[in-house]
């Protein structure tokens, strides 16, 4: 998987995951999980997309850590693509 393809996959994911839409169970699942980190291996190196507070900041930002480039920050998950 190339870096471009990996970013396309990341951008297609929703920021909130509703397990009841993914898995079926005997009981109703009402838990919402927030996506905070994604690790992607492109075949040559790893990329990590992490949602965390940055030093001196109030908000949690998405940061892309890539072996080939300096960290890149995004205000929200929609900007990742």
CORRA-V146310 format. One record per pair of residues at least 12 apart in sequence whose C-alpha atoms are under 10 Angstrom apart, sorted by the first residue. I is the first residue (numbers start at 1). J is the second residue. D is the distance in whole Angstrom. If there is no record, write none. Layout:
i;j;d
I;J;D
I;J;D
This chain:
i;j;d
1;40;9
1;41;8
1;42;5
1;43;6
1;44;9
2;40;10
2;41;9
2;42;5
2;43;8
2;44;9
2;45;10
3;40;9
3;41;9
3;42;6
3;43;10
3;44;10
3;45;9
3;46;9
3;47;8
3;66;9
4;42;10
4;81;9
5;42;9
5;81;10
6;39;10
6;40;7
6;41;8
6;42;7
6;47;9
6;81;10
7;40;9
7;47;9
7;49;9
7;64;10
7;80;7
7;81;6
8;80;8
8;81;6
9;40;10
9;81;9
10;38;8
10;39;10
10;40;9
10;49;9
10;77;9
10;78;10
10;80;7
10;81;8
11;77;7
11;78;7
11;79;8
11;80;6
11;81;5
12;77;10
12;78;9
12;80;10
12;81;8
13;35;9
13;77;9
13;78;9
14;34;9
14;35;8
14;77;8
14;78;9
15;33;9
15;34;6
15;35;6
15;36;8
15;76;9
15;77;7
15;78;9
16;32;7
16;33;6
16;34;5
16;35;6
16;36;10
17;31;9
17;32;6
17;33;5
17;34;6
17;35;7
18;30;8
18;31;7
18;32;5
18;33;7
18;34;9
19;31;7
19;32;7
19;33;8
20;32;9
34;51;10
35;50;9
35;51;8
35;77;10
36;49;8
36;50;6
36;51;5
36;52;8
36;60;10
36;61;10
36;62;8
37;49;6
37;50;4
37;51;6
37;52;9
37;62;9
37;63;9
37;64;10
38;50;7
38;51;9
38;64;9
39;64;10
39;65;10
40;66;10
44;67;10
45;66;8
45;67;7
45;68;9
46;65;8
46;66;7
46;67;7
46;68;10
47;64;7
47;65;6
47;66;5
47;67;7
47;68;9
48;62;10
48;63;8
48;64;6
48;65;5
48;66;7
48;67;9
48;71;10
49;62;7
49;63;6
49;64;4
49;65;6
49;66;9
49;71;10
49;72;9
49;73;9
49;74;10
49;77;10
49;80;9
50;62;5
50;63;5
50;64;7
50;65;8
50;73;9
51;63;6
51;64;9
51;73;9
51;74;9
51;75;10
51;76;9
51;77;9
54;73;10
59;75;9
60;74;10
60;75;8
60;76;9
61;73;7
61;74;6
61;75;5
61;76;7
61;77;9
62;74;5
62;75;7
62;76;6
62;77;7
62;78;10
62;79;9
62;80;8
63;75;9
63;76;10
63;77;10
63;80;9
64;80;8
